[in-house]
Amino acid sequence: MILAEQIIVRPEGPETNAAILDGIDCRFEPGTVTLLVGRTGSGKTTLLHALAGIVPPAGGSLRYGTEPLWKNGRMNDAVKHKVSLAFQYPERQLFAETLRKEFRYSLRPFRLSKDEIERRAATGLEQMKLPASLIERSVLTLSEGQKRRAAFAVTLAEQPEWLLLDEPTAGIDPSAVPPLLNAVKEHVRRGGGAVIASHDLDTFFPVADRVIVLYEGRIVAVRRPDELMSDPQPLLQARVGLPASSRIERELRKLGVCLRGAPLLPGDAAEAIHLALLERQQGAFVPDAPDMELYSAAALEPENLSGAVPQQDAPTPARLAGLNPLTKWWFYLLASTGMLIQSHVIGLAAAAAVAFACVRLSGVHARTLIKPLKPFAMFMLLSCFLSGLQLNFGGGSPLWQRYGFSWADSSRTLVQLTVLLLVMLMGILFAKVTGPREMRTGMEQGLSRLRRFRVPVGAVTLYTALLLRFIPLLHREIERMSLIIRARGKVHVKPGSIRLRDMPAFMIPLLLSMMKHAEELAMVLEARGYRLQAGNAGSAEASAPLTSADRKVRFAAVALLLLFILIDLLQL
Ligand SMILES: Nc1ncnc2c1ncn2[C@@H]1O[C@H](COP(=O)(O)OP(=O)(O)OP(=O)(O)O)[C@@H](O)[C@H]1O
């Protein structure tokens, strides 16, 4: 049994953020299927991640039987092999070069023999109705549907006690649904438990023993599916909507066709509809006056749902949204140039102060900027150490005198690399406050005069924008790999980080996936109108008038550059 008591999960970032899960109390019994339903953003995925030990709760306790899920800030070894999670986008949990390597990676923590791994892989593929030959194929060459089935096959091969499935039928072709349901039923028949988060009530109501309805991070109801079909109020209040079969039943009632045994579970609806239509044809049917109020369109409107909680506010717009894109470029280039010429401590301090002020004024959360810089900061520390190290292999002197450390050399490297770090910070900040289209428009405006000299301005700006957008993408990929290590490698690593020893396994997949992203990004940009010819949408914005804010920012950029030059000339 899984016992969750008063689980609280908060988002990363400022403490003021509301909890994603707020006091979840529930238990999951072995041999049963529990369905988590809730409208988008209600916390289903987060609850599954908390149950899988991927997200550490900020409060409350989680136990698998008598064992706590967390022990001394780490996932309890006695529990981690009991549970397997299939991600919301299962294809995102795949990374290896071949499907065989996927199975090996997931089964490595279980210390199985090679034969056993092969046997389980074959069974997993068979369960998901995938051909055995697929095991040799590169994951990148599988179709999206095959990737999804393959990801489930890998999860099933772990043979966990608890199967956690996140939106398992989203984006899957209908022929893959029965094998998936059969696998879940078989798992439960053997005494395992399953927790499934899904919007697909029609598919999962027939197999679920219990339904947990979530709304804005809280449980608002726990019912059997048939109870929810007779009284769907909790579903309506949580704005989940009704299964399609219920909606069809409702429409048929309007036409005077009442279904026997209604309200029906989705699996029974087809037969009941067939029977009702047959009876109607034979004239045997006498419609009664159904209570349509509950199911009426008006009842489904959010304002008419009792207990409905107001919508969240729209996100605040970025403070710099009104600026002309070229102004942002001006500021970024001039401020970065000023920073780059600094070679002394005072100049460096001034550069750091400017970078800090820019971060504060932009309203971008500092943590999102620091994360991508961490690898470079590590490289800086190593470089400082190496540049300060003095080795003397000349004759005669005792061993301990052959090593030394020059703080002067080390601090020179530190100053030079810190300047680069600050410029990178400005670049990341610039990318955060400027959309790719805006970035390109601004650059085109700045470089438009070069068209006279046949410089391909469009191509230059597109590829520069692409490069700048790549940093957050790389960061996202590393987070994905980190999630895989935690969920499938059953290893405790900090979210967003990869252990050095995992690097060989992940380096090639990371490069391949970045190349795939690059291709997709280029396609998306092209599809959205970022064509390489002159005179496109970007150029139309080139003549946008300058506001007084633009003038002030440009003036500040020039003043900053002059100040930085002065500081360097005076060798402060
Ligand atoms: N890492 C995070 N940082 C900040 N907020 C987050 C984070 N992860 C999730 N959230 C927020 O928590 C809420 C719940 O997210 P979750 O993914 O659990 O919802 P869900 O019910 O699974 O949604 P869906 O049905 O769309 O998959 C959402 O408002 C989401 O924006």
The ligand as a Gaussian input file, in Angstrom:
#p B3LYP/6-31G(d) Opt

LIG

0 1
 N        8.819000      22.845000     -12.000000
 C        7.748000      23.630000     -11.874000
 N        7.878000      24.915000     -11.518000
 C        6.806000      25.719000     -11.389000
 N        5.534000      25.306000     -11.574000
 C        5.344000      24.036000     -11.939000
 C        6.430000      23.126000     -12.106000
 N        5.917000      21.929000     -12.467000
 C        4.585000      22.090000     -12.529000
 N        4.247000      23.345000     -12.209000
 C        2.890000      23.899000     -12.133000
 O        2.150000      23.085000     -11.257000
 C        0.825000      22.918000     -11.729000
 C        0.513000      21.449000     -11.855000
 O        1.276000      20.887000     -12.900000
 P        1.107000      19.372000     -13.361000
 O        2.026000      19.138000     -14.515000
 O        1.267000      18.503000     -12.178000
 O       -0.412000      19.381000     -13.843000
 P       -1.265000      18.254000     -14.588000
 O       -2.531000      18.096000     -13.855000
 O       -0.439000      17.032000     -14.804000
 O       -1.533000      18.980000     -15.977000
 P       -1.757000      18.332000     -17.449000
 O       -3.046000      17.627000     -17.426000
 O       -1.757000      19.542000     -18.334000
 O       -0.571000      17.442000     -17.693000
 C        0.744000      23.686000     -13.035000
 O        0.164000      24.940000     -12.772000
 C        2.175000      23.835000     -13.454000
 O        2.352000      25.010000     -14.192000

